[in-house]
Each structure stands twice: as structure tokens, then as C-alpha cells.
Amino acid sequence: MGAQPYNFAFFPWTIMSDQLAKKTEAWSGRFSEPVSELVKRYTASVGFDQRLALADIEGSLAHAAMLHAVGILPEADLLAIRSGMARIRAEIESGTFQWSIDLEDVHLNIERRLTEMAGDAGKRLHTARSRNDQVATDIRLWLRGTIDDIRSLLRSLQTALIDLAARHSDTLMPGFTHLQVAQPVSFGHHLMAYVEMFARDEARMIDCRKRVNRLPLGAAALAGTSYPIDREQVARALGFEGLCENSLDAVSDRDFAIEFCSAASLLMMHISRLSEELVIWMSPRVGFIDLADRFCTGSSIMPQKKNPDVPELARGKTGRVYGSLMSLLTLMKGQPLAYNKDNQEDKEPIFDTADTVIETLRIFSDMVGGIQVKEARMREAASEGFSTATDLADYLVRKGLPFRDAHEAVALAVRAAADRGCDLADLGVEALKGFSPLVGDDVLQVLTLEGSVNSRKHRGGTAPEQVRQAIERARQRLAQA
């Protein structure tokens, strides 16, 4: 048992019961006419915020337990609330809960159903809180769980990329700048670049979660409450790491949601870059990879087509996540303190962002695992475009030639090879000596693809031995987290 209960004779619960039972709005006694049907449809959010229902129940149960502990809520009422919420949860999970647009949002729908089951106990649940701090709490609870889901999916995608990279640490492909052949790299090294990107995305989600995981409940409408509440107890019960320290800020800001959409936008940007490469690599003109049939579609008119629809659509969906970020930034930029009805518009961008990211990560983890790599074509492409020209320049520098002079000598050699329609190595040792007397008989060794990648054996380089070490470090990181 907690402290002594309040004397509820001071509160007009019983007097107002019959009147409130006839009303649908929590504030209807203030108005002389009902809300119009048009306004109901325009202002209702239950069509989308009902997905906060389980978070709302969780927050309400913690709030009720605290009210009882500090002596505000009798034990009988607490038990009635718990029983009613258990039944409501079951109805929601089974799909039998009756949602009403007349009750506007998820909170009033659940409260009204609880009152039907628990009577006055259901009406007492809202003591010492407002829908303003209630919805802020619900969103944070829901978003916290969503971030955890995204983290798990990011780790699955990283694992799929690491596994593919491990199979192709020795597979050579052209590395590009400006979409022009630059230098040969390991395909495993190329894939590990995306592992690094997604690792940073996971780190941003972890950091964002810290600011999401603060309890607003107790801020009430904007100024706090006159009841002797214990916010720390509620925070502990709900797993929050701390409290929102200012009641005005707690109910009115959505910067945590904006931060989430920002982190999601960066994540989707990385997804989009990978998508672009998958589309290019799968093109018959490039032919580096093939995607499993289940991730592609055909053409309604051209029977030969195999279109990479999943990565193409992911590129497109990136734009809608960016749009959600801009929507929330615009939503918040002109709001004075504290809560404003504008903030009803925060949920759909958050929900859409989360849905888009989760579904994209889920399908990409599966798709990456089914990529078929065409090693011979990759190697052939790496041999084109004078990809070892920089290695020849480095060779001359090691022989004592200043880099700028070496650069010029190799540029002349490249022009000669281009005129002849051959690669640098095909010019032969004697021809190469004509561009610099420092060229020796060992020059052809550095012009091979293997010689090029194997020479880059520092940490972070593309040498296969370094790629394998990077893969091992990534596996250890994922195992330890």
C-alpha cells in the first residue's frame, strides 16, 4: 500500500458521471453546440495514431501505479484499471476494439472504453496528466522500440554485406571516380565501405535513442501538476533513462522526432547510393552482378527484361523520408511555447519514415544475401581504362622521380597506349623506358591488377589481406554490441 489516498469527496466525480456519460468530448461542457462532422473528420487522428495504443496502455499503467503509490488513487481503482487495460489490450491485439472518430484520438478511445469497464476508476486515471504529456510519452515509447527494431535490421544488413565481402575479398573490380575507371579494388573492399556507412547509421540511431528516452509525463498540459506525483517512479517503470526537465519543453518540442527522421534520412541516403550501384552493376552494359529473380520484375511489353525494381524503388522511397524530415522541421519552426494543435501532424511523418526504413532494411538484407557476382566480368572491366596508371607513377617516384614529373611521364604513356588501343603493360618494357629512363625490367609486375591492390596493404586499404582484417574487425564489433 502507498500513502493515504486523497479524499475524493472533494472531487465531483459522482456528480458529473451521468452528464459525462452522455458526452463524447472530454471538454464538451465548455461549449454550447457540438463539434461539426466536418471538423470531427478534419481534426481526428485516430485513423493513424491508434498504432500508439499499446504504448498508451503501457504509459497509463505506469501512471496509475504511481498515482496509487503516492496516495492519489485507491487500490481498488488501480486493480480495476489494470483489469480493464488487460481487456482493452486483448481487444486491440485481436482486432475487435471499436475505434470511434467521435472520440478523436487513441487516448480518448482507450479512456472511454476503460470507463465503460471500470467506471469511475477509468475517469480517475487522467488525474495529474494531460493529453499533451500523454501523447509525448506515447510517441517516445513507440519510437524507442522502433529505433531498436531499426538497429537490429541494420545489423542484419551489415552481416549480409560482410558475408558477401568475405566471399569476394580477392575478387577484383574497377574502382571509380566521376564514374570513370580509376584504380582496381577488391569487391569485398567496396562492399565494406557500405558496412562502414551503415555502422555510422546505427551509431546515430543509438545516440538519437538517448534523447528519445526521456520521460515527459508529469508535465501535464504545460506547467506541471499540483498533485504530489513521483515522475522518477514512472520513468523507472517505463525504462526511461531520465526526465524531460522543463514542463513547457516536454510537451511542445518534437526535436527528438526530427532527429530520428534526420538519422533515417542519412540511412536512406546510404541505401540509395547502394541502390544506384546495384542498378548500374546489373545493367547488361556493365554486368557485374545479378539479383535474384524474386527481387526483380519483367516488362509488360518486352519479354527479355529483368528490372531491378527493389533498388530502384528504394531510391525513390528515400525522397519520401527526406520529405518527412522537411515536414517536421516546417511543422516546428513557427510554434510558440507550449503545445499547439499543429503537433497532431507529427505522427504520420514519423510513422511513414519508420515504416519505410524498416521495410527497406528488411528486404535489402535478404536481397544482398542473394547477389550473384560475375567475377570474370569485374576483372575484365578492371583491366580497362588504364586502372594501374597511378601504380606506374608510384613506381617512378620510388625510383627517385618527383611525383609531378612521374605524373607527366605516365600521362604521356597513357596517351600512347590509348592511341594504339592497348593497355599500359601491352606497350612493353622497352616502350615504357622511352617515357622515363628509370623504368626497369620489373615494371610489368606493378602494372598487374594483383600487384596494384596488394600494394595497398595499410589499414583501410584495398589489399585483400587488409579487407579480411577489416571483415574480422566488423564481425567482432557486431558480436560485442
HELIX and SHEET records of a PDB file:
HELIX    1   1 PHE A    8  PHE A   10  5                                   3    
HELIX    2   2 TRP A   13  ALA A   21  1                                   9    
HELIX    3   3 SER A   28  ARG A   30  5                                   3    
HELIX    4   4 GLU A   37  THR A   43  1                                   7    
HELIX    5   5 VAL A   46  ASP A   49  1                                   4    
HELIX    6   6 GLN A   50  LEU A   52  5                                   3    
HELIX    7   7 ALA A   53  ALA A   69  1                                  17    
HELIX    8   8 GLU A   75  SER A   94  1                                  20    
HELIX    9   9 ILE A  101  LEU A  103  5                                   3    
HELIX   10  10 VAL A  106  ALA A  118  1                                  13    
HELIX   11  11 ASP A  120  ARG A  124  1                                   5    
HELIX   12  12 ARG A  131  ARG A  167  1                                  37    
HELIX   13  13 PHE A  187  VAL A  212  1                                  26    
HELIX   14  14 ARG A  231  LEU A  238  1                                   8    
HELIX   15  15 SER A  247  SER A  252  1                                   6    
HELIX   16  16 ASP A  255  MET A  282  1                                  28    
HELIX   17  17 ASP A  293  PHE A  295  5                                   3    
HELIX   18  18 ASP A  309  LYS A  333  1                                  25    
HELIX   19  19 LYS A  341  ASP A  346  5                                   6    
HELIX   20  20 LYS A  347  GLY A  369  1                                  23    
HELIX   21  21 GLU A  375  ALA A  382  1                                   8    
HELIX   22  22 ALA A  389  ARG A  398  1                                  10    
HELIX   23  23 PHE A  403  ARG A  420  1                                  18    
HELIX   24  24 ALA A  425  LEU A  427  5                                   3    
HELIX   25  25 VAL A  429  LYS A  433  1                                   5    
HELIX   26  26 VAL A  443  VAL A  446  1                                   4    
HELIX   27  27 LEU A  449  ASN A  454  1                                   6    
HELIX   28  28 PRO A  464  GLN A  480  1                                  17    
SHEET    1   A 2 LEU A 172  THR A 177  0                                        
SHEET    2   A 2 GLN A 180  SER A 186 -1                                        
SHEET    1   B 2 ARG A 214  LEU A 215  0                                        
SHEET    2   B 2 GLY A 242  LEU A 243  1                                        
SHEET    1   C 2 ILE A 289  ASP A 290  0                                        
SHEET    2   C 2 GLN A 372  VAL A 373 -1                                        
END                                                                             
